[in-house]
């Protein structure tokens, strides 16, 4: 009876932890739109974060590839649950923060600090996903 109780408690613990959406459960590779930025997209590809800008009134995001990105791209890594992007170009720096996936890995919130120490959340979402469908 003690073994059965232990197994039930262990099973409840394991299943309760499966709802957490950590960076280990999802891949960031692919195209991501940036909330509150109608003309910018990130493409995470082969360990590099590419930033693509569109100057048109209506952007054909399907057509953009990493080859269209700005020259200030840099490698990225995940360390535990922290996304770090090493940006190239003038004023080379690293940016990032704690990253939390939501909505089955379609939305990623990155806790960041601005240039003057102000904290803010950068929300990015997979290209093709409707951000309004995420209620988490």
N, CA, C and O of each residue as an XYZ file, in Angstrom:
544
protein
N       0.817     -1.196      0.000
C       0.000      0.000      0.000
C       0.866      1.268      0.000
O       0.536      2.256     -0.655
N       1.990      1.221      0.753
C       2.883      2.371      0.783
C       3.471      2.639     -0.603
O       3.626      3.788     -1.016
N       3.795      1.551     -1.311
C       4.356      1.717     -2.657
C       3.346      2.348     -3.603
O       3.703      3.187     -4.430
N       2.083      1.946     -3.482
C       1.042      2.508     -4.340
C       0.859      3.999     -4.064
O       0.722      4.795     -4.993
N       0.858      4.366     -2.798
C       0.723      5.775     -2.417
C       1.900      6.586     -2.965
O       1.716      7.678     -3.504
N       3.114      6.038     -2.821
C       4.304      6.723     -3.324
C       4.220      6.906     -4.831
O       4.527      7.985     -5.337
N       3.811      5.870     -5.558
C       3.711      5.936     -7.012
C       2.674      6.967     -7.427
O       2.905      7.714     -8.378
N       1.544      7.028     -6.744
C       0.510      8.010     -7.082
C       0.994      9.441     -6.850
O       0.727     10.330     -7.658
N       1.693      9.654     -5.761
C       2.228     10.988     -5.465
C       3.285     11.372     -6.503
O       3.308     12.506     -6.982
N       4.155     10.427     -6.845
C       5.182     10.691     -7.840
C       4.555     11.000     -9.203
O       4.983     11.929     -9.887
N       3.557     10.234     -9.589
C       2.885     10.460    -10.875
C       2.211     11.824    -10.896
O       2.285     12.528    -11.903
N       1.552     12.217     -9.800
C       0.899     13.528     -9.742
C       1.927     14.646     -9.875
O       1.668     15.649    -10.540
N       3.086     14.483     -9.252
C       4.140     15.494     -9.337
C       4.662     15.610    -10.768
O       4.839     16.715    -11.282
N       4.907     14.472    -11.403
C       5.446     14.483    -12.768
C       4.472     15.145    -13.723
O       4.874     15.988    -14.524
N       3.180     14.775    -13.654
C       2.202     15.352    -14.579
C       1.937     16.823    -14.303
O       1.611     17.566    -15.228
N       2.066     17.262    -13.061
C       1.839     18.680    -12.767
C       2.966     19.541    -13.310
O       2.751     20.724    -13.575
N       4.146     18.995    -13.483
C       5.275     19.762    -14.008
C       5.259     19.847    -15.525
O       5.992     20.657    -16.093
N       4.462     19.055    -16.191
C       4.481     19.051    -17.639
C       3.829     20.272    -18.258
O       4.000     20.494    -19.457
N       3.097     21.069    -17.511
C       2.467     22.270    -18.048
C       3.446     23.411    -18.236
O       3.157     24.353    -18.974
N       4.614     23.349    -17.574
C       5.588     24.420    -17.692
C       6.129     24.439    -19.113
O       6.473     23.394    -19.666
N       6.202     25.619    -19.698
C       6.672     25.739    -21.069
C       8.035     26.414    -21.055
O       8.152     27.629    -21.216
N       9.058     25.594    -20.859
C      10.408     26.125    -20.777
C      11.036     26.159    -22.164
O      10.456     25.676    -23.136
N      12.215     26.729    -22.237
C      12.909     26.816    -23.509
C      13.323     25.445    -24.016
O      13.618     25.301    -25.202
N      13.353     24.425    -23.151
C      13.742     23.091    -23.581
C      12.648     22.413    -24.402
O      12.938     21.479    -25.150
N      11.420     22.854    -24.281
C      10.303     22.188    -24.946
C      10.090     22.642    -26.378
O       9.405     21.954    -27.135
N      10.647     23.765    -26.774
C      10.365     24.351    -28.075
C      11.649     24.813    -28.741
O      12.658     25.063    -28.082
N      11.589     24.921    -30.050
C      12.711     25.456    -30.811
C      12.392     26.887    -31.218
O      11.256     27.198    -31.577
N      13.371     27.733    -31.165
C      13.178     29.124    -31.571
C      13.491     29.312    -33.055
O      13.247     30.388    -33.601
N      14.015     28.305    -33.703
C      14.358     28.423    -35.119
C      13.132     28.822    -35.937
O      12.034     28.320    -35.698
N      13.316     29.715    -36.891
C      12.242     30.139    -37.777
C      12.013     31.641    -37.708
O      12.810     32.388    -37.140
N      10.898     32.063    -38.303
C      10.536     33.483    -38.386
C       9.656     33.859    -37.204
O       8.739     33.124    -36.837
N       9.950     35.021    -36.609
C       9.192     35.544    -35.474
C       8.875     37.009    -35.723
O       9.758     37.791    -36.073
N       7.628     37.376    -35.543
C       7.210     38.783    -35.585
C       7.360     39.371    -34.182
O       7.329     38.653    -33.183
N       7.520     40.669    -34.134
C       7.719     41.375    -32.880
C       6.454     42.161    -32.581
O       6.008     42.977    -33.387
N       5.879     41.901    -31.404
C       4.670     42.632    -31.017
C       4.980     44.122    -30.998
O       6.061     44.527    -30.569
N       4.058     44.925    -31.452
C       4.186     46.386    -31.508
C       5.245     46.865    -32.504
O       5.739     47.987    -32.394
N       5.591     46.017    -33.472
C       6.527     46.435    -34.508
C       6.018     45.905    -35.836
O       6.220     44.737    -36.168
N       5.365     46.761    -36.584
C       4.770     46.332    -37.839
C       5.756     46.121    -38.965
O       5.411     45.531    -39.989
N       7.003     46.603    -38.791
C       7.935     46.536    -39.914
C       9.200     45.732    -39.615
O      10.208     45.886    -40.305
N       9.153     44.877    -38.597
C      10.361     44.172    -38.208
C      10.048     42.714    -37.910
O       8.980     42.384    -37.395
N      11.009     41.841    -38.245
C      10.872     40.420    -37.977
C      12.250     39.855    -37.625
O      13.267     40.301    -38.154
N      12.269     38.871    -36.728
C      13.495     38.135    -36.455
C      13.421     36.810    -37.195
O      12.358     36.196    -37.292
N      14.555     36.379    -37.712
C      14.688     35.029    -38.240
C      15.814     34.362    -37.457
O      16.972     34.768    -37.554
N      15.472     33.345    -36.689
C      16.455     32.558    -35.955
C      16.794     31.365    -36.843
O      15.951     30.510    -37.116
N      18.056     31.329    -37.289
C      18.441     30.289    -38.239
C      19.889     29.880    -38.003
O      20.789     30.719    -38.027
N      20.108     28.601    -37.777
C      21.454     28.037    -37.622
C      22.273     28.766    -36.571
O      23.461     29.016    -36.774
N      21.651     29.112    -35.449
C      22.370     29.742    -34.348
C      22.584     31.234    -34.485
O      23.276     31.831    -33.661
N      22.007     31.857    -35.508
C      22.135     33.302    -35.721
C      20.751     33.936    -35.675
O      19.801     33.413    -36.258
N      20.639     35.079    -34.970
C      19.400     35.852    -35.022
C      19.578     36.952    -36.054
O      20.420     37.838    -35.911
N      18.762     36.873    -37.097
C      18.767     37.865    -38.174
C      17.600     38.815    -37.942
O      16.517     38.382    -37.549
N      17.811     40.095    -38.179
C      16.751     41.089    -38.061
C      16.419     41.614    -39.452
O      17.289     42.115    -40.165
N      15.143     41.491    -39.828
C      14.681     41.914    -41.146
C      13.734     43.092    -40.973
O      12.844     43.064    -40.123
N      13.929     44.128    -41.783
C      13.061     45.297    -41.779
C      12.322     45.378    -43.105
O      12.871     45.026    -44.149
N      11.091     45.835    -43.067
C      10.299     46.036    -44.278
C       9.860     47.498    -44.305
O       9.314     48.006    -43.325
N      10.099     48.162    -45.414
C       9.735     49.573    -45.549
C       8.508     49.796    -46.406
O       8.225     50.927    -46.801
N       7.778     48.737    -46.700
C       6.577     48.827    -47.531
C       5.343     49.012    -46.645
O       5.377     48.708    -45.453
N       4.265     49.506    -47.230
C       3.004     49.622    -46.488
C       2.436     48.247    -46.140
O       1.905     48.048    -45.048
N       2.549     47.308    -47.065
C       2.121     45.932    -46.845
C       3.330     45.048    -47.108
O       3.858     45.014    -48.219
N       3.763     44.335    -46.074
C       4.978     43.530    -46.185
C       4.653     42.092    -46.557
O       3.731     41.495    -46.001
N       5.402     41.542    -47.486
C       5.289     40.139    -47.869
C       6.337     39.362    -47.075
O       7.416     39.056    -47.582
N       6.006     39.050    -45.827
C       6.958     38.403    -44.927
C       7.375     37.026    -45.426
O       8.465     36.555    -45.100
N       6.513     36.369    -46.220
C       6.882     35.059    -46.774
C       8.135     35.162    -47.637
O       8.942     34.233    -47.680
N       8.293     36.270    -48.311
C       9.399     36.430    -49.260
C      10.736     36.705    -48.568
O      11.788     36.484    -49.168
N      10.720     37.173    -47.345
C      11.963     37.534    -46.666
C      12.709     36.298    -46.178
O      12.119     35.335    -45.687
N      14.030     36.363    -46.333
C      14.907     35.306    -45.834
C      16.032     35.957    -45.033
O      16.108     37.181    -44.927
N      16.884     35.137    -44.486
C      18.023     35.663    -43.732
C      18.928     36.524    -44.614
O      19.623     37.408    -44.114
N      18.920     36.274    -45.898
C      19.734     37.076    -46.822
C      19.260     38.526    -46.888
O      20.026     39.403    -47.290
N      18.008     38.795    -46.501
C      17.454     40.145    -46.511
C      17.709     40.910    -45.211
O      17.299     42.062    -45.075
N      18.376     40.278    -44.275
C      18.534     40.860    -42.934
C      19.506     42.025    -42.915
O      20.339     42.182    -43.808
N      19.378     42.839    -41.873
C      20.308     43.940    -41.647
C      21.692     43.358    -41.355
O      21.802     42.178    -41.019
N      22.746     44.164    -41.476
C      24.098     43.626    -41.237
C      24.413     43.364    -39.764
O      25.416     42.715    -39.468
N      23.598     43.844    -38.845
C      23.879     43.684    -37.416
C      23.218     42.441    -36.844
O      22.376     42.531    -35.951
N      23.602     41.283    -37.361
C      23.078     40.024    -36.868
C      24.111     39.390    -35.958
O      25.295     39.722    -36.022
N      23.665     38.484    -35.118
C      24.624     37.865    -34.225
C      24.153     36.514    -33.731
O      22.969     36.188    -33.811
N      25.088     35.733    -33.221
C      24.732     34.418    -32.705
C      23.879     34.542    -31.443
O      23.943     35.540    -30.725
N      23.093     33.520    -31.194
C      22.283     33.486    -29.988
C      22.477     32.149    -29.288
O      22.829     31.146    -29.908
N      22.239     32.161    -27.987
C      22.286     30.931    -27.200
C      21.181     30.986    -26.150
O      20.685     32.054    -25.789
N      20.820     29.818    -25.681
C      19.986     29.706    -24.488
C      20.867     29.167    -23.382
O      21.524     28.140    -23.550
N      20.884     29.847    -22.263
C      21.562     29.356    -21.070
C      20.495     29.223    -20.011
O      19.975     30.221    -19.511
N      20.165     27.984    -19.667
C      19.020     27.671    -18.816
C      17.773     28.221    -19.494
O      17.413     27.748    -20.572
N      17.111     29.191    -18.906
C      15.911     29.772    -19.531
C      16.163     31.197    -20.009
O      15.229     31.989    -20.134
N      17.418     31.518    -20.273
C      17.788     32.865    -20.684
C      18.264     32.866    -22.132
O      19.163     32.113    -22.507
N      17.649     33.722    -22.932
C      18.058     33.913    -24.321
C      19.078     35.038    -24.357
O      18.829     36.129    -23.844
N      20.231     34.768    -24.966
C      21.269     35.786    -25.107
C      21.599     35.914    -26.586
O      21.897     34.924    -27.253
N      21.544     37.144    -27.095
C      21.887     37.434    -28.488
C      23.098     38.350    -28.472
O      23.083     39.412    -27.850
N      24.141     37.926    -29.163
C      25.362     38.719    -29.280
C      25.271     39.484    -30.591
O      25.388     38.905    -31.671
N      25.063     40.785    -30.483
C      24.867     41.608    -31.675
C      26.210     42.067    -32.224
O      27.134     42.362    -31.466
N      26.309     42.125    -33.539
C      27.533     42.584    -34.180
C      27.361     44.023    -34.630
O      26.275     44.596    -34.539
N      28.436     44.585    -35.110
C      28.378     45.954    -35.611
C      28.856     46.951    -34.576
O      29.413     46.571    -33.546
N      28.633     48.249    -34.854
C      29.078     49.295    -33.921
C      28.425     49.108    -32.551
O      27.238     48.794    -32.459
N      29.192     49.297    -31.512
C      28.657     49.140    -30.160
C      28.280     47.693    -29.883
O      27.210     47.419    -29.339
N      29.148     46.777    -30.253
C      28.870     45.352    -30.092
C      28.460     45.073    -28.658
O      29.115     45.508    -27.711
N      27.363     44.339    -28.515
C      26.869     44.070    -27.176
C      26.079     42.771    -27.168
O      25.821     42.162    -28.206
N      25.711     42.377    -25.977
C      24.838     41.218    -25.797
C      23.526     41.718    -25.219
O      23.506     42.619    -24.380
N      22.437     41.127    -25.672
C      21.127     41.483    -25.130
C      20.355     40.197    -24.929
O      20.693     39.151    -25.483
N      19.335     40.294    -24.143
C      18.485     39.120    -23.918
C      17.877     39.178    -22.534
O      17.849     40.227    -21.891
N      17.401     38.053    -22.096
C      16.790     37.969    -20.782
C      16.082     36.635    -20.617
O      16.127     35.768    -21.489
N      15.436     36.500    -19.488
C      14.697     35.266    -19.215
C      13.598     35.119    -20.262
O      12.837     36.053    -20.517
N      13.526     33.932    -20.863
C      12.582     33.686    -21.947
C      11.545     32.659    -21.501
O      11.886     31.603    -20.970
N      10.272     32.988    -21.726
C       9.177     32.099    -21.341
C       8.255     31.906    -22.533
O       7.726     32.864    -23.096
N       8.076     30.639    -22.904
C       7.146     30.319    -23.986
C       5.721     30.276    -23.462
O       5.479     29.917    -22.309
N       4.778     30.648    -24.327
C       3.350     30.575    -24.040
C       2.644     30.031    -25.279
O       3.222     29.975    -26.364
N       1.402     29.637    -25.101
C       0.535     29.272    -26.218
C       1.173     28.240    -27.135
O       1.352     28.458    -28.334
N       1.506     27.116    -26.531
C       2.090     25.983    -27.264
C       3.350     26.349    -28.029
O       3.589     25.824    -29.117
N       4.163     27.248    -27.470
C       5.431     27.609    -28.076
C       5.338     28.617    -29.200
O       6.327     28.865    -29.891
N       4.165     29.203    -29.397
C       3.984     30.178    -30.476
C       4.293     31.599    -30.050
O       4.462     32.473    -30.900
N       4.371     31.848    -28.762
C       4.645     33.184    -28.226
C       5.807     33.063    -27.244
O       5.850     32.141    -26.431
N       6.739     33.993    -27.326
C       7.891     34.000    -26.432
C       8.014     35.389    -25.818
O       8.110     36.389    -26.529
N       8.011     35.435    -24.495
C       8.202     36.688    -23.772
C       9.624     36.701    -23.225
O      10.044     35.771    -22.537
N      10.359     37.766    -23.539
C      11.746     37.901    -23.100
C      11.823     39.085    -22.147
O      11.532     40.216    -22.535
N      12.214     38.829    -20.905
C      12.358     39.896    -19.901
C      13.694     40.582    -20.159
O      14.752     39.971    -20.004
N      13.644     41.860    -20.555
C      14.845     42.577    -20.950
C      15.063     43.822    -20.122
O      14.170     44.279    -19.408
N      16.258     44.362    -20.227
C      16.588     45.657    -19.636
C      17.004     46.591    -20.752
O      17.757     46.212    -21.650
N      16.504     47.821    -20.689
C      16.839     48.824    -21.685
C      18.207     49.433    -21.430
O      18.910     49.052    -20.494
N      18.569     50.380    -22.275
C      19.876     51.028    -22.163
C      20.087     51.730    -20.829
O      21.212     51.818    -20.337
N      19.001     52.226    -20.248
C      19.112     52.983    -19.002
C      18.648     52.181    -17.798
O      18.318     52.749    -16.757
N      18.622     50.843    -17.942
C      18.272     49.980    -16.817
C      16.783     49.735    -16.650
O      16.376     48.978    -15.769
N      15.958     50.369    -17.490
C      14.519     50.138    -17.380
C      14.196     48.718    -17.854
O      14.751     48.250    -18.848
N      13.304     48.041    -17.144
C      12.933     46.679    -17.495
C      11.673     46.677    -18.348
O      10.755     47.464    -18.114
N      11.632     45.796    -19.331
C      10.453     45.662    -20.180
C      10.408     44.244    -20.740
O      11.417     43.539    -20.762
N       9.240     43.842    -21.186
C       9.065     42.538    -21.816
C       9.000     42.719    -23.323
O       8.211     43.517    -23.828
N       9.822     41.982    -24.027
C       9.718     41.932    -25.488
C       8.925     40.672    -25.827
O       9.310     39.571    -25.435
N       7.840     40.829    -26.539
C       6.991     39.712    -26.922
C       7.172     39.472    -28.411
O       6.961     40.366    -29.231
N       7.569     38.245    -28.745
C       7.676     37.868    -30.146
C       6.778     36.652    -30.367
O       6.519     35.877    -29.447
N       6.313     36.504    -31.594
C       5.417     35.381    -31.883
C       5.747     34.820    -33.260
O       6.192     35.535    -34.158
N       5.516     33.527    -33.395
C       5.861     32.848    -34.644
C       5.122     33.475    -35.826
O       3.936     33.791    -35.739
N       5.831     33.642    -36.901
C       5.223     34.159    -38.117
C       4.088     33.220    -38.524
O       4.261     32.002    -38.573
N       2.941     33.799    -38.812
C       1.768     33.019    -39.191
C       0.823     32.742    -38.035
O      -0.310     32.313    -38.254
N       1.272     32.983    -36.802
C       0.421     32.780    -35.631
C      -0.316     34.077    -35.337
O       0.267     35.158    -35.428
N      -1.577     33.978    -34.989
C      -2.370     35.155    -34.615
C      -2.188     35.413    -33.121
O      -2.681     34.648    -32.292
N      -1.492     36.473    -32.781
C      -1.204     36.780    -31.388
C      -2.468     36.930    -30.553
O      -2.452     36.649    -29.355
N      -3.554     37.366    -31.163
C      -4.817     37.523    -30.432
C      -5.396     36.191    -29.987
O      -6.280     36.169    -29.130
N      -4.922     35.069    -30.546
C      -5.387     33.752    -30.125
C      -4.748     33.285    -28.824
O      -5.165     32.279    -28.249
N      -3.746     34.008    -28.363
C      -3.044     33.629    -27.130
C      -3.693     34.319    -25.936
O      -3.681     35.545    -25.836
N      -4.247     33.537    -25.052
C      -4.913     34.111    -23.876
C      -4.119     33.881    -22.596
O      -4.607     34.203    -21.513
N      -2.926     33.341    -22.688
C      -2.111     33.079    -21.486
C      -1.410     34.323    -21.029
O      -0.683     34.293    -20.036
